[in-house]
Amino acid sequence: MESRRRDMELLSNSMAAYAHIRANPESFGLYFVLGVCFGLVLTLCLLVLRLSCRPAPRPPARPGDLSEDDEGDDEDEDEEDTVDRAASESLLPVTEIPLESHGPGDGALAVNVFASAEELERAQRLEERERIIREIW
């Protein structure tokens, strides 16, 4: 009996709301647009809050930097800047996977992650350049 009363009450309220909307379409449109605008402003505020509270990204530490002596020569800094610029100018994404984490029997396979031979050649040239610069240091 109680569920039937709730159903009738819901139906009655729905009919009253529909009748009010039919009588005042301008106010319904105004409230609808107001609700959409409020949702957009709230979403924008949350997005700005999320972006502003994000911690600053740290550059990954290279293994060679920890073992080398810091001399502070201007020439050394210029060469390092050249290496950094060459690495940043490269259009290829570099993903390094440490070899120590993969054992011989863990199923890790060598997979070519480059889409074309040209990208592979560029990556090999960049690696060779970095190896030469490390040898010079």
Salt bridges, closest charged atoms under 4 A:
ASP65 OD2 - ARG62 NE 3.48
ASP84 OD1 - ARG62 NH1 3.77
ASP106 OD2 - HIS102 ND1 3.44
GLU118 OE1 - ARG122 NH2 3.40
GLU128 OE2 - ARG131 NH2 2.32
GLU135 OE2 - ARG131 NH1 2.29
